[in-house]
Structure formats: C-alpha cells, structure tokens
Amino acid sequence: MIQRILLSLFLAFGTAAKAQDWSEAAMVVTRDLAGGGTALGTTIFPNSPHPAFADRALGIVYVHIEGSAGNFGVEAGLFERDAGGWQMHRRVTGLIGSSPLNPQVNSSGFYLTTSTLGPNDPRC
C-alpha cells in the first residue's frame, strides 16, 4: 500500500518530457538504475523536450529499500542515445531528495532542485 502511494506521488512530479513518448528512455533508465529492485518512480531530464531530438539525459529512479516500510534510495545516471538506442554513460552520485525540478545546465555542471526533510521535520 505504501509503495502504491509513493509511486503515485513520484509520478505526479514528472517533467514536460513525460508528456511525450519517452518509453524507450524510461525503460533503459529504470532498468539500469533500479538494479533489479522495485522502482517507485522514474524521472528523465533530456537535453531536448522532443524525444526525436534528445540525445542526452539525466535519469533519476527512486528504488524501494527492500524490507523497509516505505523508504527509498535515489539512483541517478547520465544517459546518451546513439544509433543503438539509449545507454547509461555514467552514474551520478550525491543526489538527495525527491520531486526534482528546475533543471539547469551550465559550464560547471547540472543543477536541479529537490525536496528534502528539514532539520525539525519528523522522520520514521
């Protein structure tokens, strides 16, 4: 039950990319980042809003932590598309939070905003 609620929440925080046909990219991102675990949600931030023109993307997958009541891990990676389709280029580490939004790319890196618990927020 908790997994279904979390899945609904994560899917609600999609990007403009989700309105297009991103099924191939989403499948590769989920497969490569979930590592056989239960994916609660997948978000893709491509370098173009149209699937036909995108050839790079940041993929984020929230993976249920086995045995927990509803906790999840955050897995992320950079993906590239070539003639063979989408492939993971490399993993991204150090990403925390949920509900990613406002992606920005500049010469020093890729930035986005996520929601995290504050110092006085309740934790399980």
C-alpha positions in Angstrom: 0.0 0.0 0.0 2.8 2.4 0.9 4.6 1.6 -2.3 1.5 2.5 -4.3 1.1 5.8 -2.5 4.8 6.6 -3.1 4.6 5.7 -6.8 1.6 8.0 -7.2 3.4 10.8 -5.6 6.6 10.4 -7.7 4.7 10.0 -11.0 2.8 13.2 -10.2 6.1 15.2 -10.1 7.0 14.4 -13.7 8.6 16.7 -16.3 7.5 18.0 -19.6 9.3 15.1 -21.1 6.8 12.7 -19.7 4.1 14.2 -21.9 6.0 12.9 -25.0 6.9 9.4 -25.9 9.8 8.6 -23.7 9.0 4.9 -23.2 12.4 3.7 -24.6 14.4 6.1 -22.5 12.4 5.4 -19.4 12.7 1.7 -19.8 16.5 1.9 -20.1 16.9 4.4 -17.2 14.7 2.3 -14.9 16.4 -1.0 -15.8 20.0 0.4 -15.5 19.4 2.3 -12.3 16.9 0.1 -10.3 19.3 -2.8 -10.5 16.5 -5.4 -10.1 14.9 -3.5 -7.2 11.4 -2.1 -7.2 11.3 1.2 -9.0 8.9 3.6 -7.3 9.3 6.3 -10.0 11.5 7.4 -12.9 12.2 11.0 -14.0 14.0 12.0 -17.1 15.5 15.4 -17.8 16.5 15.4 -21.5 18.5 17.9 -23.4 15.5 18.5 -25.8 11.8 18.5 -25.0 11.1 16.3 -28.0 12.1 12.7 -28.0 13.3 12.7 -31.6 15.9 15.3 -30.9 17.1 14.3 -27.4 20.4 12.5 -27.3 21.4 13.1 -23.7 19.5 13.0 -20.4 19.8 12.8 -16.7 17.8 9.9 -15.4 16.6 9.5 -11.8 15.0 6.4 -10.3 13.6 6.1 -6.7 14.1 2.5 -5.6 12.3 0.9 -2.7 14.7 -0.3 0.0 13.9 -4.0 0.5 12.4 -4.8 3.9 11.6 -1.2 4.8 8.2 0.2 5.4 8.4 2.7 2.6 12.0 4.1 2.5 13.7 4.6 -0.9 17.1 5.2 -2.3 17.8 7.7 -5.1 19.8 6.4 -8.1 20.8 8.7 -10.9 22.8 8.5 -14.1 23.7 10.3 -17.3 22.4 8.7 -20.4 23.2 9.1 -24.1 21.4 8.0 -27.2 23.2 6.8 -30.3 22.2 4.7 -33.3 21.8 1.7 -30.9 19.4 3.5 -28.6 19.7 4.9 -25.1 22.6 3.7 -22.9 23.9 4.8 -19.5 27.1 6.9 -19.9 27.9 7.0 -16.1 26.3 7.1 -12.7 25.7 10.3 -10.8 26.4 10.2 -7.1 25.5 12.5 -4.2 21.9 13.3 -5.3 19.5 13.5 -2.4 15.8 14.4 -2.1 12.7 13.8 -4.2 10.5 15.7 -6.6 13.3 17.0 -8.8 12.6 20.2 -10.8 14.1 23.3 -12.4 17.0 21.6 -14.2 19.8 23.9 -15.3 23.0 23.2 -17.2 26.0 25.4 -17.3 29.7 25.1 -17.9 30.3 23.9 -14.3 27.6 21.2 -14.1 24.0 20.2 -13.9 21.8 21.6 -11.2 18.3 20.9 -10.1 16.1 21.5 -7.1 14.8 18.6 -4.9 12.7 18.4 -1.8 14.3 17.1 1.4 13.4 16.9 5.1 14.3 19.9 7.1 16.2 19.9 10.5 12.9 19.7 12.5 10.8 17.6 10.2 9.6 14.2 11.6 11.4 11.1 10.4 10.3 7.5 10.6 
